Amino acid sequence: MIKQSIQDDIKDGFKKTIAKNLTLGIYDRIETAPLHRRKGLATIVLKKLEDLAMSRAKTKGLLVATQAGKVLYEALGWKLYSAYTSIVIPEPGY
């Protein structure tokens, strides 16, 4: 049996190693306020995020998009790989 503090250190080290070696940039929950849409801001923000990811050696990207955002992202060169589904486990009693 390993002491809890050592287990925590191992878990933390494992997480840091995984995060450090992960080559995937994940883009999720990006939104433009309705008043500011159709002005090119989403394109600018996404390009900046892509540049930041590349500067951190993220060579692949995963983008979670709404149906409305899908058109923009495809215009920017993103390709649909798979549909995304959310599943919620209800609290007991529902």
Secondary structure, DSSP 8 states (H G I E B T S, - for coil): ---HHHHHHHHHHHHHHHHHH--EEEE-S----GGGTTSSHHHHHHHHHHHHHHHTT--EEEE---HHHHHHHHHTT--------------TT-
